[in-house]
């Protein structure tokens, strides 16, 4: 792969990442699907990757290291998304990051009303499916593909 092809590929990936984030916000704000806590955490690697890819375009130094960091970022993203998918499928229990608050007898009326108004979304509830796939499963697939692309770019970097 030549460096020009790498830059074109990086631009394509950057556009793809923007589309993923825009889609997430459209689903949340226009379609009215409230994200759970893990859904929000799963957006962080995409924002981080926008910064790293932009860094490659504006500063060529440490480009190979940045590709490695991008690959590791999406490996972590795929693990997080798979964990979320596992919670949806019942493979894993909900963690503290996504567990809804338990109502106990020690709450005052005001605290109880405050908790009921928060309307926390559970990570195991799938409110939207696209072609039969939950958004967590789609994110798992995208993250695995992106981590493989960045790993390939990292490995083939010296051959450019």
C-alpha positions in Angstrom: 0.0 0.0 0.0 1.3 3.4 -0.8 1.0 6.4 1.5 -1.5 8.0 -0.8 -3.7 5.0 -0.6 -3.3 5.0 3.2 -4.4 8.6 3.3 -7.4 7.9 1.1 -8.3 4.9 3.3 -7.9 7.0 6.5 -10.2 9.7 5.0 -12.8 7.0 4.2 -12.5 5.6 7.7 -12.8 9.1 9.2 -16.0 9.7 7.2 -17.3 6.3 8.2 -16.7 7.1 11.9 -18.4 10.4 11.5 -21.4 8.6 10.0 -21.5 6.2 12.9 -21.5 9.0 15.5 -24.1 11.0 13.5 -26.3 7.9 13.3 -26.0 7.3 17.0 -27.1 10.9 17.8 -30.0 10.7 15.2 -31.2 7.5 16.8 -31.0 9.1 20.2 -32.4 12.6 19.5 -34.5 12.3 16.4 -35.9 8.8 16.8 -36.2 9.1 20.6 -34.2 5.9 21.6 -32.6 6.6 25.0 -29.1 5.0 25.2 -27.9 3.0 28.2 -24.6 3.9 29.9 -22.6 1.3 27.9 -24.0 2.8 24.7 -22.6 6.1 25.7 -19.2 4.6 26.7 -19.0 2.8 23.3 -18.9 6.2 21.6 -15.7 7.3 23.3 -13.3 5.2 21.1 -14.9 6.8 18.0 -14.3 10.3 19.3 -10.8 9.4 20.3 -10.1 7.9 16.9 -11.3 11.1 15.2 -8.6 13.0 17.2 -5.9 10.4 16.3 -6.7 10.3 12.6 -6.8 14.1 12.5 -3.4 14.1 14.2 -2.1 11.9 11.4 -3.2 14.4 8.8 -1.8 17.4 10.5 1.4 15.9 11.9 3.1 13.0 10.3 5.4 12.3 13.3 4.7 9.1 15.1 2.3 8.0 12.4 3.1 4.3 12.9 2.6 4.6 16.7 -0.7 6.4 16.2 -1.9 3.5 13.9 -1.0 1.1 16.7 -2.9 3.1 19.2 -5.9 3.2 16.8 -5.8 -0.6 16.5 -5.6 -1.0 20.3 -8.5 1.5 20.7 -10.8 -0.5 18.5 -9.7 -3.8 20.1 -10.9 -2.3 23.4 -14.0 -0.9 21.6 -14.8 -4.4 20.3 -14.4 -5.9 23.7 -16.6 -3.3 25.3 -19.3 -3.7 22.5 -19.1 -7.6 22.8 -19.5 -7.2 26.6 -22.6 -5.1 26.0 -23.9 -7.7 23.5 -23.2 -10.4 26.0 -25.3 -8.5 28.6 -28.1 -8.2 26.1 -28.0 -12.0 25.4 -27.7 -12.9 29.0 -24.1 -14.2 28.8 -22.9 -11.6 31.4 -24.5 -9.9 34.3 -25.0 -6.2 34.2 -22.1 -4.3 35.8 -22.2 -1.3 38.0 -21.7 0.9 34.9 -25.1 -0.1 33.5 -27.1 -1.4 36.4 -30.3 0.4 37.2 -30.6 1.8 40.7 -32.3 -0.4 43.2 -35.2 1.1 45.1 -34.6 0.5 48.8 -36.7 1.3 51.8 -34.3 3.9 53.2 -35.2 6.5 50.6 -37.2 9.6 51.3 -40.1 10.5 49.1 -38.0 13.2 47.4 -35.2 10.8 46.7 -37.6 8.1 45.4 -39.3 10.6 43.0 -35.8 11.8 41.9 -34.8 8.2 41.0 -38.1 7.5 39.2 -37.7 10.7 37.1 -34.2 9.7 36.0 -35.6 6.9 33.8 -32.3 4.9 33.6 -32.1 2.6 30.6 -30.9 -0.9 31.3 -28.1 -2.3 29.2 -29.8 -5.6 28.7 -32.9 -4.0 27.0 -32.6 -3.9 23.2 -34.9 -1.1 22.1 -33.8 -0.9 18.4 -32.7 -3.6 16.0 -31.4 -3.0 12.5 -31.8 -6.1 10.2 -32.3 -8.2 13.3 -29.0 -7.0 14.9 -28.8 -4.9 18.1 -26.7 -1.8 17.9 -24.2 -3.4 20.3 -23.7 -6.3 17.9 -23.3 -4.0 15.0 -20.8 -2.0 17.0 -18.9 -5.2 17.8 -18.6 -6.0 14.1 -17.5 -2.5 13.1 -15.0 -2.3 15.9 -13.4 -5.7 14.9 -13.2 -4.6 11.3 -11.7 -1.2 12.2 -9.1 -2.8 14.6 -8.1 -5.2 11.8 -7.7 -2.4 9.3 -5.6 -0.3 11.6 -3.5 -3.4 12.6 -2.9 -4.0 8.8 -1.9 -0.4 8.3 0.4 -0.6 11.3 2.1 -3.8 10.1 2.5 -2.7 6.5 3.6 0.8 7.5 7.4 0.1 6.9 6.6 -1.3 3.5 5.3 2.1 2.3 
